Amino acid sequence: MRNVFIVLMPALLLGGAAAHAHAFLDHANPRVGSTVRTAPREVTLWFSQKLEPSFSSAQVHDAAGARVDQGARVSGMQIHLSVRSLPPGAYKVRWRVLSVDTHTTEGSFSFRVGQ
């Protein structure tokens, strides 16, 4: 039993380290899947690692697929997206980021403006 523990322990420790080797979305404002009453002026995404600004991007699209953000600004572990005045409806945020450890992740989430 002791030999199994000695063999498995390094694998468990290294496996846990590898799981954190990418910049994953930690949280966002507006929150993922939320409905907000007041349209945000900015959408902010926080990631689990520092991002490479030149190779990281995000966009906000309305239900028809039209882009409604005015560009992204990457700062450390965050992406800030200024948005136009958003009418009530559904919006999708898509991102593709490169972390400083050279791993790329991408994904999306939605939020709603309205009641």
C-alpha positions as CSV (number, residue, x, y, z in Angstrom):
1,M,0.0,0.0,0.0
2,R,2.8,2.4,0.9
3,N,4.5,1.8,-2.5
4,V,1.2,2.7,-4.3
5,F,1.0,5.9,-2.4
6,I,4.6,6.8,-3.2
7,V,4.0,6.2,-6.9
8,L,0.6,8.0,-7.1
9,M,1.5,11.1,-5.0
10,P,3.7,12.8,-7.6
11,A,1.1,12.1,-10.3
12,L,-1.6,13.7,-8.2
13,L,0.5,16.8,-7.4
14,L,1.7,17.3,-11.0
15,G,-1.8,16.7,-12.3
16,G,-3.2,19.4,-10.1
17,A,-0.5,21.8,-11.3
18,A,-1.3,21.1,-14.9
19,A,-5.0,21.8,-14.4
20,H,-4.1,25.4,-13.5
21,A,-1.9,26.0,-16.5
22,H,-4.5,27.8,-18.6
23,A,-6.3,31.1,-18.2
24,F,-9.9,30.2,-17.5
25,L,-12.7,32.6,-17.0
26,D,-13.0,33.1,-13.3
27,H,-16.0,35.5,-13.3
28,A,-17.6,38.3,-15.2
29,N,-19.7,41.5,-14.8
30,P,-22.5,41.2,-15.7
31,R,-22.4,37.7,-14.2
32,V,-22.6,34.6,-16.5
33,G,-26.2,33.8,-17.2
34,S,-27.6,36.8,-15.3
35,T,-30.4,39.2,-16.1
36,V,-29.6,42.9,-15.3
37,R,-32.2,45.6,-15.2
38,T,-29.9,48.4,-16.2
39,A,-27.7,48.0,-19.2
40,P,-24.0,47.9,-18.4
41,R,-21.6,50.5,-19.9
42,E,-18.8,48.0,-19.7
43,V,-18.5,44.2,-19.6
44,T,-15.5,42.9,-17.6
45,L,-14.1,39.4,-17.7
46,W,-11.6,38.2,-15.0
47,F,-9.3,35.2,-15.8
48,S,-7.3,32.8,-13.6
49,Q,-4.0,33.9,-15.1
50,K,-2.4,37.0,-16.6
51,L,-3.1,37.4,-20.3
52,E,-1.0,38.3,-23.3
53,P,-2.7,41.5,-24.5
54,S,-1.6,41.2,-28.1
55,F,-3.1,37.7,-28.4
56,S,-6.3,38.0,-26.3
57,S,-9.6,39.4,-27.4
58,A,-13.3,39.4,-26.6
59,Q,-16.5,40.6,-28.3
60,V,-20.2,41.2,-27.3
61,H,-22.9,40.4,-29.8
62,D,-26.7,40.9,-29.7
63,A,-29.3,38.2,-30.4
64,A,-29.0,38.9,-34.1
65,G,-25.3,38.4,-34.1
66,A,-24.4,42.1,-34.5
67,R,-21.3,43.3,-32.5
68,V,-22.3,45.8,-29.8
69,D,-19.0,46.4,-28.1
70,Q,-16.6,49.2,-28.9
71,G,-13.4,47.2,-28.5
72,A,-11.6,45.3,-25.8
73,R,-8.8,46.4,-23.5
74,V,-6.7,43.7,-21.9
75,S,-5.1,44.6,-18.5
76,G,-3.4,41.9,-16.4
77,M,-5.9,39.2,-15.8
78,Q,-8.9,41.2,-17.1
79,I,-10.6,42.1,-20.3
80,H,-12.7,45.3,-20.4
81,L,-15.3,45.8,-23.2
82,S,-17.0,49.2,-23.6
83,V,-20.5,48.7,-24.9
84,R,-23.0,51.0,-26.6
85,S,-26.3,51.7,-24.9
86,L,-27.9,48.2,-24.9
87,P,-31.6,47.8,-25.4
88,P,-33.4,45.0,-23.6
89,G,-32.5,41.6,-25.0
90,A,-30.0,38.8,-24.9
91,Y,-26.3,39.3,-25.4
92,K,-23.4,36.8,-25.9
93,V,-19.8,37.4,-24.9
94,R,-17.1,35.5,-26.7
95,W,-13.5,35.4,-25.8
96,R,-10.2,33.8,-26.9
97,V,-7.2,34.4,-24.7
98,L,-3.6,33.5,-24.5
99,S,-2.1,33.3,-21.0
100,V,1.4,34.2,-20.2
101,D,2.3,30.5,-20.0
102,T,1.4,30.2,-23.7
103,H,-1.9,28.3,-23.4
104,T,-5.0,29.4,-25.3
105,T,-8.5,29.1,-24.1
106,E,-11.8,30.3,-25.5
107,G,-15.4,30.3,-24.6
108,S,-18.6,32.2,-24.3
109,F,-21.5,33.1,-22.0
110,S,-24.8,35.0,-22.2
111,F,-26.5,37.7,-20.2
112,R,-29.8,39.5,-20.6
113,V,-30.8,43.2,-20.2
114,G,-34.4,43.7,-19.1
115,Q,-36.9,42.4,-16.6
